[in-house]
Amino acid sequence: MEENTSFEQNLLQLEQIVKSLEKGQLGLETSIASFEKGIELYKKCRTFLDVSEKKIKVLTDELKEEDFKL
C-alpha cells in the first residue's frame, strides 16, 4: 500500500472494498485478502482523523486563550 495516499483516496478504496465484499461474489481467499486490506485502510483513515482532531483541538484552544487576552 502506498504511504503517500490521501485520506480521501484511502476512504474511496475502503468504500470499494466494502461494496465488493457486500456483493458476496468473491472467493474466500480473495475476500480475506480484501478484508485485510480494508482493515489497513480503516486504520490509516482512523489515524488521520485522530491526528486531525488533535490539531483542531489545539487550534481552537489557542483561539480560546487569545479571546481571554482581549
C-alpha positions as CSV (number, residue, x, y, z in Angstrom):
1,M,0.0,0.0,0.0
2,E,1.3,3.4,-0.9
3,E,2.3,5.6,2.0
4,N,1.5,9.0,0.4
5,T,-2.1,8.4,-0.4
6,S,-4.6,11.0,0.8
7,F,-7.3,10.4,3.3
8,E,-9.9,10.7,0.5
9,Q,-8.0,8.1,-1.6
10,N,-7.9,5.7,1.3
11,L,-11.5,6.2,2.1
12,L,-12.5,5.6,-1.5
13,Q,-10.5,2.4,-1.7
14,L,-12.1,1.3,1.6
15,E,-15.6,2.0,0.3
16,Q,-14.9,0.0,-2.9
17,I,-13.7,-3.0,-0.8
18,V,-16.8,-2.9,1.3
19,K,-19.0,-2.8,-1.7
20,S,-17.2,-5.8,-3.3
21,L,-17.4,-7.7,-0.1
22,E,-21.1,-6.9,0.3
23,K,-21.9,-8.3,-3.1
24,G,-20.7,-11.7,-1.9
25,Q,-19.2,-12.7,-5.2
26,L,-15.6,-13.0,-4.2
27,G,-13.9,-16.3,-3.3
28,L,-12.9,-17.0,0.2
29,E,-9.2,-16.2,-0.2
30,T,-9.9,-13.0,-2.2
31,S,-12.5,-12.0,0.5
32,I,-10.0,-12.5,3.3
33,A,-7.3,-10.5,1.4
34,S,-9.7,-7.7,0.7
35,F,-10.8,-7.7,4.3
36,E,-7.2,-7.4,5.4
37,K,-6.6,-4.5,3.1
38,G,-9.8,-2.9,4.3
39,I,-8.6,-3.2,7.9
40,E,-5.3,-1.5,7.0
41,L,-7.1,1.3,5.2
42,Y,-9.5,1.8,8.1
43,K,-6.6,2.1,10.5
44,K,-4.9,4.7,8.2
45,C,-8.2,6.7,8.0
46,R,-8.8,6.4,11.7
47,T,-5.2,7.6,12.5
48,F,-5.6,10.6,10.1
49,L,-8.9,11.5,11.7
50,D,-7.4,11.2,15.2
51,V,-4.4,13.4,14.3
52,S,-6.7,16.0,12.6
53,E,-9.0,16.1,15.7
54,K,-6.0,16.8,17.9
55,K,-4.8,19.6,15.6
56,I,-8.2,21.2,15.6
57,K,-8.4,21.0,19.4
58,V,-5.0,22.7,19.7
59,L,-6.1,25.4,17.3
60,T,-9.4,26.0,19.0
61,D,-7.8,26.0,22.5
62,E,-5.3,28.7,21.2
63,L,-8.3,30.7,20.0
64,K,-10.0,30.5,23.3
65,E,-6.8,31.6,25.1
66,E,-6.5,34.6,22.7
67,D,-10.1,35.6,23.4
68,F,-9.4,35.8,27.1
69,K,-6.4,38.1,26.5
70,L,-8.5,40.7,24.7
